[in-house]
Amino acid sequence: MPVRSVLIVDDSKTELMFLTDLLQKNQMTVRTAEGADEAFKRLSEGKPDLILMDVVMPGQNGYQLTRSINR
C-alpha cells in the first residue's frame, strides 16, 4: 500500500518544516502536530497512512504517545 498521507509529530518547528517540504515534494499530504494534544486533534480529523514521531518531546514523549494512540 503506497503512503499518501503522513502525520508528523515533533516539537521542533525546524524539523516539521524540513520533513513537510521533503514529503510534499514527493506528492504526499502532510499534517503536522507540535505535541500530543495536537496529534490527537489531527488524528480525529482522519487517519494517516504513516505517523513520523519525535521520541523526545515535552509532556508525553513519543513512546507514551504511541501507546496512547494504539489504545
PDB file of N, CA, C and O in Angstrom:
ATOM      1  N   MET A   1       0.839  -1.167   0.000  1.00  0.00           N
ATOM      2  CA  MET A   1       0.000   0.000   0.000  1.00  0.00           C
ATOM      3  C   MET A   1       0.894   1.244   0.000  1.00  0.00           C
ATOM      4  O   MET A   1       1.723   1.401   0.896  1.00  0.00           O
ATOM      5  N   PRO A   2       0.742   2.113  -0.972  1.00  0.00           N
ATOM      6  CA  PRO A   2       1.580   3.311  -1.011  1.00  0.00           C
ATOM      7  C   PRO A   2       1.194   4.309   0.076  1.00  0.00           C
ATOM      8  O   PRO A   2       0.021   4.441   0.427  1.00  0.00           O
ATOM      9  N   VAL A   3       2.183   4.998   0.593  1.00  0.00           N
ATOM     10  CA  VAL A   3       1.943   6.026   1.605  1.00  0.00           C
ATOM     11  C   VAL A   3       1.564   7.318   0.890  1.00  0.00           C
ATOM     12  O   VAL A   3       2.316   7.822   0.056  1.00  0.00           O
ATOM     13  N   ARG A   4       0.394   7.843   1.225  1.00  0.00           N
ATOM     14  CA  ARG A   4      -0.069   9.085   0.602  1.00  0.00           C
ATOM     15  C   ARG A   4      -0.240  10.203   1.611  1.00  0.00           C
ATOM     16  O   ARG A   4      -0.103  11.378   1.271  1.00  0.00           O
ATOM     17  N   SER A   5      -0.540   9.842   2.858  1.00  0.00           N
ATOM     18  CA  SER A   5      -0.744  10.869   3.882  1.00  0.00           C
ATOM     19  C   SER A   5       0.120  10.561   5.102  1.00  0.00           C
ATOM     20  O   SER A   5       0.245   9.413   5.530  1.00  0.00           O
ATOM     21  N   VAL A   6       0.709  11.621   5.644  1.00  0.00           N
ATOM     22  CA  VAL A   6       1.644  11.474   6.758  1.00  0.00           C
ATOM     23  C   VAL A   6       1.308  12.496   7.842  1.00  0.00           C
ATOM     24  O   VAL A   6       1.024  13.657   7.550  1.00  0.00           O
ATOM     25  N   LEU A   7       1.345  12.053   9.078  1.00  0.00           N
ATOM     26  CA  LEU A   7       1.251  12.945  10.230  1.00  0.00           C
ATOM     27  C   LEU A   7       2.636  12.994  10.863  1.00  0.00           C
ATOM     28  O   LEU A   7       3.199  11.962  11.226  1.00  0.00           O
ATOM     29  N   ILE A   8       3.181  14.204  10.993  1.00  0.00           N
ATOM     30  CA  ILE A   8       4.481  14.388  11.632  1.00  0.00           C
ATOM     31  C   ILE A   8       4.243  15.016  13.000  1.00  0.00           C
ATOM     32  O   ILE A   8       3.587  16.052  13.108  1.00  0.00           O
ATOM     33  N   VAL A   9       4.779  14.382  14.047  1.00  0.00           N
ATOM     34  CA  VAL A   9       4.644  14.906  15.409  1.00  0.00           C
ATOM     35  C   VAL A   9       6.046  15.215  15.929  1.00  0.00           C
ATOM     36  O   VAL A   9       6.864  14.315  16.123  1.00  0.00           O
ATOM     37  N   ASP A  10       6.307  16.503  16.149  1.00  0.00           N
ATOM     38  CA  ASP A  10       7.631  16.926  16.609  1.00  0.00           C
ATOM     39  C   ASP A  10       7.501  18.295  17.256  1.00  0.00           C
ATOM     40  O   ASP A  10       6.754  19.141  16.765  1.00  0.00           O
ATOM     41  N   ASP A  11       8.210  18.524  18.340  1.00  0.00           N
ATOM     42  CA  ASP A  11       8.150  19.829  18.997  1.00  0.00           C
ATOM     43  C   ASP A  11       9.090  20.845  18.350  1.00  0.00           C
ATOM     44  O   ASP A  11       9.092  22.013  18.737  1.00  0.00           O
ATOM     45  N   SER A  12       9.880  20.422  17.380  1.00  0.00           N
ATOM     46  CA  SER A  12      10.806  21.312  16.677  1.00  0.00           C
ATOM     47  C   SER A  12      10.177  21.815  15.377  1.00  0.00           C
ATOM     48  O   SER A  12       9.916  21.033  14.463  1.00  0.00           O
ATOM     49  N   LYS A  13       9.938  23.123  15.303  1.00  0.00           N
ATOM     50  CA  LYS A  13       9.362  23.699  14.084  1.00  0.00           C
ATOM     51  C   LYS A  13      10.297  23.513  12.894  1.00  0.00           C
ATOM     52  O   LYS A  13       9.838  23.351  11.764  1.00  0.00           O
ATOM     53  N   THR A  14      11.604  23.534  13.141  1.00  0.00           N
ATOM     54  CA  THR A  14      12.578  23.333  12.067  1.00  0.00           C
ATOM     55  C   THR A  14      12.418  21.948  11.453  1.00  0.00           C
ATOM     56  O   THR A  14      12.385  21.807  10.230  1.00  0.00           O
ATOM     57  N   GLU A  15      12.320  20.930  12.298  1.00  0.00           N
ATOM     58  CA  GLU A  15      12.138  19.558  11.804  1.00  0.00           C
ATOM     59  C   GLU A  15      10.805  19.413  11.070  1.00  0.00           C
ATOM     60  O   GLU A  15      10.734  18.763  10.027  1.00  0.00           O
ATOM     61  N   LEU A  16       9.753  20.018  11.617  1.00  0.00           N
ATOM     62  CA  LEU A  16       8.442  19.955  10.964  1.00  0.00           C
ATOM     63  C   LEU A  16       8.507  20.553   9.565  1.00  0.00           C
ATOM     64  O   LEU A  16       7.980  19.974   8.615  1.00  0.00           O
ATOM     65  N   MET A  17       9.150  21.710   9.436  1.00  0.00           N
ATOM     66  CA  MET A  17       9.246  22.364   8.127  1.00  0.00           C
ATOM     67  C   MET A  17      10.086  21.537   7.157  1.00  0.00           C
ATOM     68  O   MET A  17       9.710  21.373   5.996  1.00  0.00           O
ATOM     69  N   PHE A  18      11.214  21.017   7.621  1.00  0.00           N
ATOM     70  CA  PHE A  18      12.089  20.220   6.764  1.00  0.00           C
ATOM     71  C   PHE A  18      11.374  18.974   6.244  1.00  0.00           C
ATOM     72  O   PHE A  18      11.372  18.707   5.042  1.00  0.00           O
ATOM     73  N   LEU A  19      10.769  18.217   7.155  1.00  0.00           N
ATOM     74  CA  LEU A  19      10.089  16.980   6.754  1.00  0.00           C
ATOM     75  C   LEU A  19       8.862  17.258   5.894  1.00  0.00           C
ATOM     76  O   LEU A  19       8.593  16.525   4.942  1.00  0.00           O
ATOM     77  N   THR A  20       8.122  18.305   6.219  1.00  0.00           N
ATOM     78  CA  THR A  20       6.950  18.669   5.419  1.00  0.00           C
ATOM     79  C   THR A  20       7.367  18.975   3.992  1.00  0.00           C
ATOM     80  O   THR A  20       6.756  18.476   3.046  1.00  0.00           O
ATOM     81  N   ASP A  21       8.393  19.785   3.827  1.00  0.00           N
ATOM     82  CA  ASP A  21       8.882  20.142   2.492  1.00  0.00           C
ATOM     83  C   ASP A  21       9.320  18.901   1.722  1.00  0.00           C
ATOM     84  O   ASP A  21       8.959  18.730   0.557  1.00  0.00           O
ATOM     85  N   LEU A  22      10.087  18.046   2.364  1.00  0.00           N
ATOM     86  CA  LEU A  22      10.585  16.828   1.723  1.00  0.00           C
ATOM     87  C   LEU A  22       9.444  15.918   1.272  1.00  0.00           C
ATOM     88  O   LEU A  22       9.448  15.425   0.143  1.00  0.00           O
ATOM     89  N   LEU A  23       8.481  15.698   2.141  1.00  0.00           N
ATOM     90  CA  LEU A  23       7.381  14.787   1.818  1.00  0.00           C
ATOM     91  C   LEU A  23       6.434  15.378   0.782  1.00  0.00           C
ATOM     92  O   LEU A  23       5.942  14.657  -0.086  1.00  0.00           O
ATOM     93  N   GLN A  24       6.172  16.679   0.861  1.00  0.00           N
ATOM     94  CA  GLN A  24       5.292  17.304  -0.127  1.00  0.00           C
ATOM     95  C   GLN A  24       5.918  17.284  -1.516  1.00  0.00           C
ATOM     96  O   GLN A  24       5.201  17.187  -2.512  1.00  0.00           O
ATOM     97  N   LYS A  25       7.230  17.372  -1.599  1.00  0.00           N
ATOM     98  CA  LYS A  25       7.917  17.266  -2.892  1.00  0.00           C
ATOM     99  C   LYS A  25       7.732  15.880  -3.494  1.00  0.00           C
ATOM    100  O   LYS A  25       7.906  15.693  -4.699  1.00  0.00           O
ATOM    101  N   ASN A  26       7.381  14.913  -2.660  1.00  0.00           N
ATOM    102  CA  ASN A  26       7.125  13.544  -3.117  1.00  0.00           C
ATOM    103  C   ASN A  26       5.628  13.246  -3.171  1.00  0.00           C
ATOM    104  O   ASN A  26       5.203  12.100  -3.031  1.00  0.00           O
ATOM    105  N   GLN A  27       4.844  14.293  -3.376  1.00  0.00           N
ATOM    106  CA  GLN A  27       3.396  14.214  -3.567  1.00  0.00           C
ATOM    107  C   GLN A  27       2.640  13.566  -2.405  1.00  0.00           C
ATOM    108  O   GLN A  27       1.650  12.866  -2.621  1.00  0.00           O
ATOM    109  N   MET A  28       3.094  13.792  -1.206  1.00  0.00           N
ATOM    110  CA  MET A  28       2.387  13.274  -0.035  1.00  0.00           C
ATOM    111  C   MET A  28       1.619  14.403   0.643  1.00  0.00           C
ATOM    112  O   MET A  28       2.061  15.552   0.652  1.00  0.00           O
ATOM    113  N   THR A  29       0.470  14.064   1.206  1.00  0.00           N
ATOM    114  CA  THR A  29      -0.301  15.002   2.006  1.00  0.00           C
ATOM    115  C   THR A  29       0.259  14.955   3.418  1.00  0.00           C
ATOM    116  O   THR A  29       0.373  13.885   4.015  1.00  0.00           O
ATOM    117  N   VAL A  30       0.606  16.114   3.947  1.00  0.00           N
ATOM    118  CA  VAL A  30       1.269  16.172   5.251  1.00  0.00           C
ATOM    119  C   VAL A  30       0.454  17.018   6.223  1.00  0.00           C
ATOM    120  O   VAL A  30       0.021  18.124   5.897  1.00  0.00           O
ATOM    121  N   ARG A  31       0.256  16.478   7.418  1.00  0.00           N
ATOM    122  CA  ARG A  31      -0.310  17.239   8.536  1.00  0.00           C
ATOM    123  C   ARG A  31       0.725  17.201   9.645  1.00  0.00           C
ATOM    124  O   ARG A  31       1.475  16.234   9.777  1.00  0.00           O
ATOM    125  N   THR A  32       0.760  18.258  10.440  1.00  0.00           N
ATOM    126  CA  THR A  32       1.768  18.336  11.495  1.00  0.00           C
ATOM    127  C   THR A  32       1.133  18.597  12.853  1.00  0.00           C
ATOM    128  O   THR A  32       0.028  19.128  12.956  1.00  0.00           O
ATOM    129  N   ALA A  33       1.864  18.207  13.887  1.00  0.00           N
ATOM    130  CA  ALA A  33       1.456  18.461  15.268  1.00  0.00           C
ATOM    131  C   ALA A  33       2.717  18.706  16.083  1.00  0.00           C
ATOM    132  O   ALA A  33       3.739  18.048  15.886  1.00  0.00           O
ATOM    133  N   GLU A  34       2.630  19.666  17.005  1.00  0.00           N
ATOM    134  CA  GLU A  34       3.788  20.004  17.832  1.00  0.00           C
ATOM    135  C   GLU A  34       3.767  19.318  19.194  1.00  0.00           C
ATOM    136  O   GLU A  34       4.601  19.627  20.045  1.00  0.00           O
ATOM    137  N   GLY A  35       2.845  18.403  19.418  1.00  0.00           N
ATOM    138  CA  GLY A  35       2.781  17.687  20.685  1.00  0.00           C
ATOM    139  C   GLY A  35       1.605  16.735  20.707  1.00  0.00           C
ATOM    140  O   GLY A  35       0.888  16.590  19.717  1.00  0.00           O
ATOM    141  N   ALA A  36       1.414  16.086  21.843  1.00  0.00           N
ATOM    142  CA  ALA A  36       0.400  15.041  21.979  1.00  0.00           C
ATOM    143  C   ALA A  36      -1.020  15.553  21.761  1.00  0.00           C
ATOM    144  O   ALA A  36      -1.793  14.938  21.026  1.00  0.00           O
ATOM    145  N   ASP A  37      -1.368  16.668  22.388  1.00  0.00           N
ATOM    146  CA  ASP A  37      -2.735  17.184  22.251  1.00  0.00           C
ATOM    147  C   ASP A  37      -3.065  17.500  20.800  1.00  0.00           C
ATOM    148  O   ASP A  37      -4.140  17.160  20.305  1.00  0.00           O
ATOM    149  N   GLU A  38      -2.133  18.153  20.129  1.00  0.00           N
ATOM    150  CA  GLU A  38      -2.342  18.496  18.726  1.00  0.00           C
ATOM    151  C   GLU A  38      -2.371  17.237  17.855  1.00  0.00           C
ATOM    152  O   GLU A  38      -3.116  17.179  16.876  1.00  0.00           O
ATOM    153  N   ALA A  39      -1.570  16.237  18.203  1.00  0.00           N
ATOM    154  CA  ALA A  39      -1.562  14.983  17.442  1.00  0.00           C
ATOM    155  C   ALA A  39      -2.924  14.296  17.518  1.00  0.00           C
ATOM    156  O   ALA A  39      -3.430  13.809  16.508  1.00  0.00           O
ATOM    157  N   PHE A  40      -3.519  14.256  18.714  1.00  0.00           N
ATOM    158  CA  PHE A  40      -4.845  13.642  18.849  1.00  0.00           C
ATOM    159  C   PHE A  40      -5.894  14.412  18.058  1.00  0.00           C
ATOM    160  O   PHE A  40      -6.811  13.817  17.492  1.00  0.00           O
ATOM    161  N   LYS A  41      -5.759  15.729  18.019  1.00  0.00           N
ATOM    162  CA  LYS A  41      -6.689  16.543  17.222  1.00  0.00           C
ATOM    163  C   LYS A  41      -6.560  16.186  15.743  1.00  0.00           C
ATOM    164  O   LYS A  41      -7.566  15.994  15.061  1.00  0.00           O
ATOM    165  N   ARG A  42      -5.333  16.096  15.250  1.00  0.00           N
ATOM    166  CA  ARG A  42      -5.106  15.737  13.839  1.00  0.00           C
ATOM    167  C   ARG A  42      -5.625  14.326  13.542  1.00  0.00           C
ATOM    168  O   ARG A  42      -6.199  14.085  12.480  1.00  0.00           O
ATOM    169  N   LEU A  43      -5.425  13.403  14.472  1.00  0.00           N
ATOM    170  CA  LEU A  43      -5.905  12.036  14.263  1.00  0.00           C
ATOM    171  C   LEU A  43      -7.428  11.977  14.231  1.00  0.00           C
ATOM    172  O   LEU A  43      -8.000  11.135  13.538  1.00  0.00           O
ATOM    173  N   SER A  44      -8.086  12.858  14.970  1.00  0.00           N
ATOM    174  CA  SER A  44      -9.553  12.882  14.944  1.00  0.00           C
ATOM    175  C   SER A  44     -10.079  13.403  13.612  1.00  0.00           C
ATOM    176  O   SER A  44     -11.234  13.167  13.260  1.00  0.00           O
ATOM    177  N   GLU A  45      -9.229  14.111  12.874  1.00  0.00           N
ATOM    178  CA  GLU A  45      -9.609  14.643  11.561  1.00  0.00           C
ATOM    179  C   GLU A  45      -9.464  13.601  10.456  1.00  0.00           C
ATOM    180  O   GLU A  45      -9.980  13.791   9.355  1.00  0.00           O
ATOM    181  N   GLY A  46      -8.773  12.513  10.738  1.00  0.00           N
ATOM    182  CA  GLY A  46      -8.580  11.456   9.755  1.00  0.00           C
ATOM    183  C   GLY A  46      -7.310  10.684  10.037  1.00  0.00           C
ATOM    184  O   GLY A  46      -6.336  11.227  10.559  1.00  0.00           O
ATOM    185  N   LYS A  47      -7.333   9.418   9.689  1.00  0.00           N
ATOM    186  CA  LYS A  47      -6.205   8.530   9.955  1.00  0.00           C
ATOM    187  C   LYS A  47      -5.181   8.618   8.820  1.00  0.00           C
ATOM    188  O   LYS A  47      -5.532   8.394   7.662  1.00  0.00           O
ATOM    189  N   PRO A  48      -3.920   8.941   9.135  1.00  0.00           N
ATOM    190  CA  PRO A  48      -2.883   8.985   8.101  1.00  0.00           C
ATOM    191  C   PRO A  48      -2.381   7.582   7.773  1.00  0.00           C
ATOM    192  O   PRO A  48      -2.606   6.636   8.528  1.00  0.00           O
ATOM    193  N   ASP A  49      -1.702   7.463   6.641  1.00  0.00           N
ATOM    194  CA  ASP A  49      -1.079   6.189   6.279  1.00  0.00           C
ATOM    195  C   ASP A  49       0.164   5.924   7.127  1.00  0.00           C
ATOM    196  O   ASP A  49       0.529   4.772   7.364  1.00  0.00           O
ATOM    197  N   LEU A  50       0.811   6.999   7.580  1.00  0.00           N
ATOM    198  CA  LEU A  50       2.067   6.884   8.320  1.00  0.00           C
ATOM    199  C   LEU A  50       2.162   8.010   9.345  1.00  0.00           C
ATOM    200  O   LEU A  50       1.753   9.139   9.075  1.00  0.00           O
ATOM    201  N   ILE A  51       2.702   7.699  10.520  1.00  0.00           N
ATOM    202  CA  ILE A  51       2.981   8.717  11.533  1.00  0.00           C
ATOM    203  C   ILE A  51       4.486   8.720  11.788  1.00  0.00           C
ATOM    204  O   ILE A  51       5.069   7.692  12.131  1.00  0.00           O
ATOM    205  N   LEU A  52       5.108   9.890  11.615  1.00  0.00           N
ATOM    206  CA  LEU A  52       6.514  10.082  11.964  1.00  0.00           C
ATOM    207  C   LEU A  52       6.535  10.884  13.255  1.00  0.00           C
ATOM    208  O   LEU A  52       5.954  11.967  13.327  1.00  0.00           O
ATOM    209  N   MET A  53       7.205  10.353  14.276  1.00  0.00           N
ATOM    210  CA  MET A  53       7.116  10.987  15.586  1.00  0.00           C
ATOM    211  C   MET A  53       8.482  11.104  16.254  1.00  0.00           C
ATOM    212  O   MET A  53       9.279  10.166  16.253  1.00  0.00           O
ATOM    213  N   ASP A  54       8.726  12.272  16.818  1.00  0.00           N
ATOM    214  CA  ASP A  54       9.909  12.500  17.638  1.00  0.00           C
ATOM    215  C   ASP A  54       9.758  11.686  18.926  1.00  0.00           C
ATOM    216  O   ASP A  54       8.644  11.476  19.407  1.00  0.00           O
ATOM    217  N   VAL A  55      10.866  11.238  19.472  1.00  0.00           N
ATOM    218  CA  VAL A  55      10.818  10.486  20.724  1.00  0.00           C
ATOM    219  C   VAL A  55      10.892  11.431  21.919  1.00  0.00           C
ATOM    220  O   VAL A  55      10.167  11.253  22.898  1.00  0.00           O
ATOM    221  N   VAL A  56      11.762  12.430  21.845  1.00  0.00           N
ATOM    222  CA  VAL A  56      11.977  13.342  22.968  1.00  0.00           C
ATOM    223  C   VAL A  56      11.144  14.608  22.758  1.00  0.00           C
ATOM    224  O   VAL A  56      11.487  15.471  21.950  1.00  0.00           O
ATOM    225  N   MET A  57      10.036  14.695  23.509  1.00  0.00           N
ATOM    226  CA  MET A  57       9.152  15.860  23.453  1.00  0.00           C
ATOM    227  C   MET A  57       8.685  16.166  24.866  1.00  0.00           C
ATOM    228  O   MET A  57       8.600  15.264  25.699  1.00  0.00           O
ATOM    229  N   PRO A  58       8.379  17.439  25.148  1.00  0.00           N
ATOM    230  CA  PRO A  58       7.839  17.769  26.469  1.00  0.00           C
ATOM    231  C   PRO A  58       6.439  17.182  26.641  1.00  0.00           C
ATOM    232  O   PRO A  58       5.740  16.925  25.661  1.00  0.00           O
ATOM    233  N   GLY A  59       6.042  16.976  27.877  1.00  0.00           N
ATOM    234  CA  GLY A  59       4.735  16.348  28.112  1.00  0.00           C
ATOM    235  C   GLY A  59       4.861  14.862  27.830  1.00  0.00           C
ATOM    236  O   GLY A  59       5.708  14.182  28.409  1.00  0.00           O
ATOM    237  N   GLN A  60       4.020  14.363  26.944  1.00  0.00           N
ATOM    238  CA  GLN A  60       4.120  12.951  26.545  1.00  0.00           C
ATOM    239  C   GLN A  60       5.258  12.804  25.548  1.00  0.00           C
ATOM    240  O   GLN A  60       5.316  13.534  24.558  1.00  0.00           O
ATOM    241  N   ASN A  61       6.170  11.857  25.804  1.00  0.00           N
ATOM    242  CA  ASN A  61       7.213  11.612  24.816  1.00  0.00           C
ATOM    243  C   ASN A  61       6.653  10.711  23.714  1.00  0.00           C
ATOM    244  O   ASN A  61       5.511  10.259  23.796  1.00  0.00           O
ATOM    245  N   GLY A  62       7.445  10.459  22.705  1.00  0.00           N
ATOM    246  CA  GLY A  62       6.984   9.681  21.563  1.00  0.00           C
ATOM    247  C   GLY A  62       6.530   8.274  21.911  1.00  0.00           C
ATOM    248  O   GLY A  62       5.575   7.767  21.322  1.00  0.00           O
ATOM    249  N   TYR A  63       7.204   7.639  22.860  1.00  0.00           N
ATOM    250  CA  TYR A  63       6.812   6.288  23.267  1.00  0.00           C
ATOM    251  C   TYR A  63       5.445   6.297  23.957  1.00  0.00           C
ATOM    252  O   TYR A  63       4.584   5.466  23.669  1.00  0.00           O
ATOM    253  N   GLN A  64       5.267   7.246  24.866  1.00  0.00           N
ATOM    254  CA  GLN A  64       3.983   7.347  25.579  1.00  0.00           C
ATOM    255  C   GLN A  64       2.848   7.668  24.610  1.00  0.00           C
ATOM    256  O   GLN A  64       1.757   7.105  24.712  1.00  0.00           O
ATOM    257  N   LEU A  65       3.109   8.570  23.678  1.00  0.00           N
ATOM    258  CA  LEU A  65       2.089   8.941  22.705  1.00  0.00           C
ATOM    259  C   LEU A  65       1.726   7.763  21.808  1.00  0.00           C
ATOM    260  O   LEU A  65       0.555   7.566  21.484  1.00  0.00           O
ATOM    261  N   THR A  66       2.715   6.988  21.408  1.00  0.00           N
ATOM    262  CA  THR A  66       2.447   5.803  20.585  1.00  0.00           C
ATOM    263  C   THR A  66       1.553   4.821  21.332  1.00  0.00           C
ATOM    264  O   THR A  66       0.612   4.274  20.756  1.00  0.00           O
ATOM    265  N   ARG A  67       1.843   4.597  22.611  1.00  0.00           N
ATOM    266  CA  ARG A  67       0.992   3.700  23.406  1.00  0.00           C
ATOM    267  C   ARG A  67      -0.430   4.248  23.506  1.00  0.00           C
ATOM    268  O   ARG A  67      -1.394   3.488  23.408  1.00  0.00           O
ATOM    269  N   SER A  68      -0.566   5.550  23.697  1.00  0.00           N
ATOM    270  CA  SER A  68      -1.897   6.166  23.798  1.00  0.00           C
ATOM    271  C   SER A  68      -2.670   6.033  22.491  1.00  0.00           C
ATOM    272  O   SER A  68      -3.873   5.775  22.505  1.00  0.00           O
ATOM    273  N   ILE A  69      -1.992   6.207  21.375  1.00  0.00           N
ATOM    274  CA  ILE A  69      -2.644   6.093  20.063  1.00  0.00           C
ATOM    275  C   ILE A  69      -3.113   4.667  19.825  1.00  0.00           C
ATOM    276  O   ILE A  69      -4.193   4.451  19.274  1.00  0.00           O
ATOM    277  N   ASN A  70      -2.312   3.695  20.234  1.00  0.00           N
ATOM    278  CA  ASN A  70      -2.654   2.288  19.999  1.00  0.00           C
ATOM    279  C   ASN A  70      -3.819   1.798  20.846  1.00  0.00           C
ATOM    280  O   ASN A  70      -4.390   0.747  20.555  1.00  0.00           O
ATOM    281  N   ARG A  71      -4.180   2.538  21.888  1.00  0.00           N
ATOM    282  CA  ARG A  71      -5.284   2.115  22.767  1.00  0.00           C
ATOM    283  C   ARG A  71      -6.580   2.413  22.167  1.00  0.00           C
ATOM    284  O   ARG A  71      -7.618   2.127  22.764  1.00  0.00           O
TER     285      ARG A  71
END
